[in-house]
């Protein structure tokens, strides 16, 4: 295609290697060309160690995994984007969890495991084999991540035009190895994990700028984290000043967090739910009736990641194989609104077993609300 240019940039602070808790920022400046929408990728190499001090060589007996749906996105704790030096348009905490939730709505686990595209992002339930590294690369494995934030969630006919955006900054805070990886092999002797990244660069595609910029929309997300501590819990989330129309929530028991033997991005199942209700401003019901079956809960959670009236496609959320184990959540689409208070009430049965009672095992809820930004 005439006029197409493939461009890239290194992090602002270039290092030989990067690791947990490091801040990695990329600066993109638009001059004469537009940036083709949804064309950003982070490329680099990853090495995993079966110790906490960057020593040793991982093997299959180590049993070190990334979350099957999040893949290499698990290494990112916070992803932020700012425009024109001053305006922060998105700041996503627990970024790897949101990426995993969105992939659960698009793919089944067998699809991810068999996909060469997903393997570039180290997804699938066999990523422990990928983490052993490539031949003659010193234990490093190459990856290419199409980062799932507002940079690649752009809608409309136009591209990122230099008359509107002169500068983009992508800011990443890396996740701890304890939360990014988990050991899933009973016989493994691994008690700590560490990792290194190198050769990082941000790539994108440029095209000739149109004479006049066209309006574009960016789908953004923000996180509100709350905790369930009783059989009847109310979660309250305030939407921002931008139009929003969906709420997606996943859960994990507090005792399973920050544990090398547990997947910190696991979307844990909540058993013996009696009913779920959603309200706007404590006065307007979102659903015509309370959700009392797990089938309705799964379908509404799936719909929170899809466009209205889209046909139901194969996914992990409504699959019996994964819904009750690793892909559970609660969600809803609601009438587009701004600056409203969303309330979700979730009720666990009175006679629930102790393992399903949040009063016995407190449960953290990760509540993500979307919003539409127009540029």
C-alpha positions as CSV (number, residue, x, y, z in Angstrom):
1,X,0.0,0.0,0.0
2,X,1.5,3.3,-1.1
3,X,2.6,5.7,1.7
4,X,2.5,3.1,4.5
5,X,5.3,3.5,7.0
6,X,6.2,1.1,9.8
7,X,7.6,3.1,12.7
8,X,8.9,2.2,16.2
9,X,10.4,3.8,19.3
10,X,12.4,2.6,22.3
11,X,11.5,3.4,25.9
12,X,12.4,6.9,27.1
13,X,14.8,5.4,29.6
14,X,16.6,2.7,27.8
15,X,18.1,-0.1,29.9
16,X,19.8,-3.4,29.2
17,X,17.0,-5.2,31.0
18,X,13.8,-4.4,32.9
19,X,12.0,-6.3,35.7
20,X,9.2,-6.1,38.3
21,X,8.1,-2.6,39.5
22,X,10.0,-0.8,36.8
23,X,8.4,2.1,35.0
24,X,8.6,1.9,31.2
25,X,7.4,4.9,29.2
26,X,7.1,5.2,25.4
27,X,6.8,8.6,23.7
28,X,5.2,8.8,20.2
29,X,5.3,12.1,18.3
30,X,3.0,12.7,15.3
31,X,4.4,14.9,12.6
32,X,3.2,14.7,9.0
33,X,1.6,11.3,9.0
34,X,-1.4,9.8,10.8
35,X,-1.1,6.7,12.9
36,X,-3.3,3.9,11.6
37,X,-5.8,3.1,14.3
38,X,-5.4,-0.1,16.4
39,X,-1.9,-0.7,15.0
40,X,0.2,-0.5,18.2
41,X,2.3,-3.4,19.4
42,X,4.9,-3.9,22.1
43,X,7.7,-6.3,21.0
44,X,10.4,-7.7,23.3
45,X,12.0,-10.7,24.9
46,X,11.2,-12.3,28.3
47,X,13.3,-14.6,30.5
48,X,11.9,-16.4,33.5
49,X,13.9,-17.7,36.5
50,X,12.7,-20.4,39.0
51,X,14.2,-18.3,41.9
52,X,13.6,-14.9,43.3
53,X,17.2,-13.7,42.6
54,X,17.5,-14.1,38.8
55,X,19.4,-17.3,38.9
56,X,18.8,-20.8,37.8
57,X,17.2,-22.3,34.7
58,X,13.5,-23.0,34.4
59,X,12.4,-26.3,32.9
60,X,9.1,-28.2,32.6
61,X,9.5,-29.5,36.1
62,X,9.4,-25.9,37.4
63,X,5.7,-25.7,36.3
64,X,5.8,-21.9,35.9
65,X,2.8,-20.4,34.0
66,X,1.3,-17.1,33.0
67,X,-2.5,-16.7,33.1
68,X,-3.7,-18.6,30.1
69,X,-5.9,-15.7,28.9
70,X,-3.8,-12.7,29.9
71,X,-0.4,-14.1,28.7
72,X,2.4,-11.6,28.7
73,X,-0.1,-8.8,29.6
74,X,0.1,-10.3,33.1
75,X,3.5,-8.5,33.4
76,X,1.8,-5.1,33.3
77,X,0.3,-3.8,36.5
78,X,-0.8,-0.3,35.4
79,X,-1.1,1.0,31.8
80,X,-1.7,4.7,31.3
81,X,-2.0,6.8,28.2
82,X,-1.7,10.6,27.9
83,X,-2.2,12.9,25.0
84,X,-0.4,16.1,24.1
85,X,1.6,16.1,27.4
86,X,-1.2,17.0,29.7
87,X,-4.4,15.0,29.2
88,X,-4.4,11.5,30.7
89,X,-7.1,9.7,28.9
90,X,-6.8,6.2,30.5
91,X,-5.3,4.7,33.6
92,X,-6.0,0.9,34.0
93,X,-4.8,-0.8,37.2
94,X,-4.7,-4.6,37.4
95,X,-4.3,-4.4,33.6
96,X,-3.5,-8.2,33.1
97,X,-6.8,-9.1,34.8
98,X,-8.9,-7.0,32.5
99,X,-7.1,-8.3,29.4
100,X,-7.9,-11.9,30.6
101,X,-11.5,-11.1,31.2
102,X,-11.9,-9.6,27.7
103,X,-10.2,-12.6,26.0
104,X,-12.5,-14.9,27.9
105,X,-15.4,-13.3,26.1
106,X,-13.8,-13.8,22.7
107,X,-12.1,-17.2,22.8
108,X,-12.4,-20.6,24.2
109,X,-9.3,-22.0,26.0
110,X,-8.7,-24.6,23.2
111,X,-8.8,-21.7,20.6
112,X,-6.2,-19.7,22.5
113,X,-4.0,-22.7,23.0
114,X,-4.0,-23.7,19.4
115,X,-3.7,-20.2,18.0
116,X,-0.3,-19.0,16.6
117,X,-1.6,-15.4,17.0
118,X,-2.2,-16.0,20.7
119,X,1.2,-17.7,21.2
120,X,2.8,-14.4,20.2
121,X,1.3,-13.0,23.4
122,X,2.2,-16.1,25.4
123,X,-1.4,-17.1,25.9
124,X,-2.9,-20.6,26.2
125,X,-2.7,-23.3,28.8
126,X,0.7,-24.5,27.5
127,X,2.6,-21.2,27.9
128,X,4.9,-22.9,30.5
129,X,6.6,-24.5,27.5
130,X,7.0,-21.1,25.8
131,X,8.5,-19.6,28.9
132,X,11.5,-22.0,28.7
133,X,12.8,-19.8,25.9
134,X,13.9,-20.1,22.3
135,X,16.8,-22.2,21.1
136,X,20.1,-20.5,21.4
137,X,18.5,-17.3,22.9
138,X,19.9,-17.8,26.5
139,X,16.4,-18.6,27.9
140,X,14.7,-15.6,26.4
141,X,11.4,-16.0,24.5
142,X,10.2,-13.3,22.0
143,X,6.7,-11.9,22.2
144,X,4.6,-9.4,20.3
145,X,1.8,-7.9,22.3
146,X,-1.1,-6.0,20.7
147,X,-1.7,-4.0,23.9
148,X,-5.4,-4.1,24.8
149,X,-5.9,-0.5,25.9
150,X,-7.4,2.6,24.3
151,X,-4.6,2.8,21.8
152,X,-6.0,-0.4,20.2
153,X,-9.6,0.1,21.0
154,X,-10.3,3.0,18.6
155,X,-13.5,3.2,16.6
156,X,-14.6,5.4,13.7
157,X,-13.4,5.9,10.1
158,X,-10.4,8.1,10.9
159,X,-6.9,7.5,12.1
160,X,-4.9,9.3,14.8
161,X,-4.4,12.7,13.0
162,X,-1.4,15.0,13.7
163,X,-3.8,18.0,13.7
164,X,-5.5,16.5,16.8
165,X,-2.8,14.5,18.5
166,X,0.8,15.7,18.4
167,X,2.1,13.5,21.1
168,X,1.1,10.2,22.8
169,X,2.8,8.7,25.9
170,X,2.3,5.1,26.9
171,X,3.3,4.6,30.6
172,X,3.6,1.0,32.0
173,X,4.3,-0.1,35.5
174,X,5.5,-3.6,35.6
175,X,3.8,-6.2,37.8
176,X,5.6,-8.2,40.5
177,X,6.8,-11.7,39.6
178,X,4.7,-13.1,42.5
179,X,1.5,-11.7,40.9
180,X,2.4,-12.2,37.3
181,X,3.4,-15.9,37.4
182,X,2.2,-18.9,39.2
183,X,3.5,-22.5,39.8
184,X,1.0,-25.1,38.7
185,X,2.8,-28.4,39.3
186,X,2.4,-30.3,42.6
187,X,5.9,-31.7,42.5
188,X,7.6,-28.4,41.7
189,X,10.2,-27.1,44.2
190,X,9.9,-23.5,43.0
191,X,9.0,-21.1,45.8
192,X,9.8,-17.8,44.1
193,X,9.9,-16.5,40.5
194,X,11.8,-13.6,38.9
195,X,11.9,-12.3,35.3
196,X,13.8,-10.0,33.0
197,X,12.7,-8.1,29.8
198,X,14.9,-6.8,27.1
199,X,14.9,-5.3,23.6
200,X,11.6,-3.6,24.2
201,X,10.1,-1.4,21.5
202,X,6.7,0.1,20.6
203,X,5.7,-0.4,17.0
204,X,2.9,1.2,14.9
205,X,1.9,1.9,11.3
206,X,1.7,5.3,9.8
207,X,-0.3,6.4,6.8
208,X,-0.6,9.7,4.9
209,X,-2.7,12.2,6.9
210,X,-6.1,13.1,5.5
211,X,-6.7,16.7,4.6
212,X,-9.2,17.0,7.4
213,X,-9.2,14.9,10.6
214,X,-12.3,12.7,11.2
215,X,-13.8,12.2,14.6
216,X,-12.7,9.0,16.3
217,X,-13.7,7.3,19.6
218,X,-11.5,5.5,22.1
219,X,-13.0,2.9,24.4
220,X,-11.4,3.3,27.8
221,X,-11.7,1.4,31.1
222,X,-11.1,2.2,34.8
223,X,-11.0,0.0,37.8
224,X,-12.8,0.2,41.1
225,X,-11.8,-2.5,43.6
226,X,-14.0,-3.5,46.5
227,X,-14.5,-6.5,48.8
228,X,-17.3,-8.9,49.6
229,X,-17.3,-9.7,53.4
230,X,-20.9,-11.0,53.9
231,X,-23.6,-13.1,52.2
232,X,-25.4,-9.9,51.2
233,X,-23.0,-7.4,49.6
234,X,-23.5,-4.1,47.8
235,X,-20.9,-2.8,45.4
236,X,-21.1,0.9,44.4
237,X,-19.2,2.3,41.4
238,X,-19.3,5.9,40.3
239,X,-19.0,6.4,36.5
240,X,-16.9,9.2,35.2
241,X,-17.8,12.2,33.1
242,X,-17.6,10.3,29.8
243,X,-20.5,8.2,28.4
244,X,-20.4,4.7,29.8
245,X,-22.6,1.6,29.2
246,X,-21.1,-1.5,30.8
247,X,-19.9,-2.9,34.0
248,X,-17.8,-6.1,34.3
249,X,-16.7,-7.6,37.6
250,X,-14.4,-10.6,38.4
251,X,-13.5,-12.1,41.7
252,X,-10.7,-13.7,43.7
253,X,-10.5,-14.8,47.3
254,X,-8.1,-12.8,49.3
255,X,-6.3,-15.9,50.6
256,X,-5.4,-16.8,47.0
257,X,-3.7,-13.5,46.2
258,X,0.1,-12.9,46.3
259,X,0.7,-16.7,46.5
260,X,3.2,-18.3,44.1
261,X,1.0,-21.4,43.9
262,X,-2.1,-19.4,42.9
263,X,-2.9,-17.5,39.7
264,X,-3.4,-13.9,40.8
265,X,-5.4,-13.2,37.6
266,X,-7.8,-16.1,38.1
267,X,-11.5,-15.2,37.8
268,X,-12.8,-17.3,40.7
269,X,-16.2,-18.9,40.9
270,X,-18.6,-17.7,43.5
271,X,-20.8,-20.6,44.6
272,X,-24.4,-20.7,45.8
273,X,-25.4,-17.2,44.5
274,X,-29.1,-16.7,45.1
275,X,-29.7,-13.4,43.2
276,X,-27.9,-10.5,41.6
277,X,-29.4,-7.0,41.0
278,X,-28.2,-3.9,39.4
279,X,-29.4,-0.3,39.9
280,X,-28.5,3.2,38.7
281,X,-28.5,5.9,41.3
282,X,-30.3,3.5,43.7
283,X,-33.6,4.2,41.9
284,X,-33.5,2.7,38.3
285,X,-33.2,-1.1,37.8
286,X,-31.0,-2.1,34.9
287,X,-32.5,-5.6,34.4
288,X,-36.2,-6.3,34.2
289,X,-35.8,-8.9,36.9
290,X,-33.1,-10.1,39.3
291,X,-30.6,-12.6,38.0
292,X,-31.3,-15.8,39.9
293,X,-29.6,-18.5,37.6
294,X,-26.0,-19.0,36.7
295,X,-27.0,-19.1,33.1
296,X,-28.4,-15.5,33.2
297,X,-25.4,-14.3,35.2
298,X,-23.0,-15.8,32.6
299,X,-24.9,-14.4,29.6
300,X,-25.1,-10.9,31.1
301,X,-21.4,-11.0,32.0
302,X,-20.6,-12.0,28.4
303,X,-22.8,-9.2,27.0
304,X,-20.9,-6.6,29.1
305,X,-17.9,-7.2,26.7
306,X,-19.9,-7.3,23.5
307,X,-21.8,-4.8,21.4
308,X,-25.6,-4.7,21.7
309,X,-27.5,-7.3,19.6
310,X,-24.3,-9.1,18.6
311,X,-24.8,-12.9,18.1
312,X,-23.6,-15.2,20.8
313,X,-20.2,-16.7,19.7
314,X,-18.1,-19.4,21.3
315,X,-16.4,-18.1,24.4
316,X,-15.1,-19.2,27.8
317,X,-17.6,-17.3,29.9
318,X,-20.7,-19.2,28.8
319,X,-18.8,-22.5,28.4
320,X,-19.5,-25.1,31.1
321,X,-15.9,-26.2,30.9
322,X,-14.5,-22.9,32.2
323,X,-17.3,-20.8,33.6
324,X,-17.3,-22.6,36.9
325,X,-13.5,-22.8,37.3
326,X,-11.5,-19.9,35.8
327,X,-13.8,-17.6,33.8
328,X,-16.5,-16.5,36.2
329,X,-17.8,-13.0,36.6
330,X,-20.8,-10.7,36.9
331,X,-21.6,-7.9,34.5
332,X,-24.3,-5.9,32.7
333,X,-24.9,-3.5,29.9
334,X,-26.9,-0.5,31.0
335,X,-28.3,2.7,29.3
336,X,-25.5,5.0,28.3
337,X,-25.0,7.6,31.0
338,X,-22.5,9.8,32.7
339,X,-21.6,10.6,36.3
340,X,-24.0,8.0,37.8
341,X,-23.8,5.7,40.8
342,X,-24.0,2.0,39.7
343,X,-24.9,-0.4,42.5
344,X,-24.7,-4.2,42.3
345,X,-26.3,-6.3,45.0
346,X,-25.2,-9.9,45.3
347,X,-26.8,-12.4,47.7
348,X,-25.4,-15.7,48.7
349,X,-27.8,-18.4,50.0
350,X,-28.3,-18.4,53.8
351,X,-27.3,-22.0,54.1
352,X,-24.2,-21.7,51.9
353,X,-21.3,-23.9,52.7
354,X,-18.4,-22.1,54.5
355,X,-16.1,-22.1,51.5
356,X,-18.8,-20.1,49.6
357,X,-19.4,-17.6,52.5
358,X,-17.5,-14.3,52.0
359,X,-17.7,-13.8,55.8
360,X,-15.4,-16.8,56.1
361,X,-13.3,-16.2,53.0
362,X,-13.3,-12.5,52.0
363,X,-13.5,-12.0,48.2
364,X,-12.0,-9.1,46.3
365,X,-14.1,-7.7,43.4
366,X,-12.4,-6.0,40.4
367,X,-15.0,-3.8,38.9
368,X,-14.2,-2.4,35.4
369,X,-16.4,0.3,33.8
370,X,-16.0,1.3,30.2
371,X,-16.3,4.8,28.8
372,X,-16.2,6.4,25.4
373,X,-13.7,9.2,24.7
374,X,-14.1,11.2,21.5
375,X,-11.2,13.0,19.9
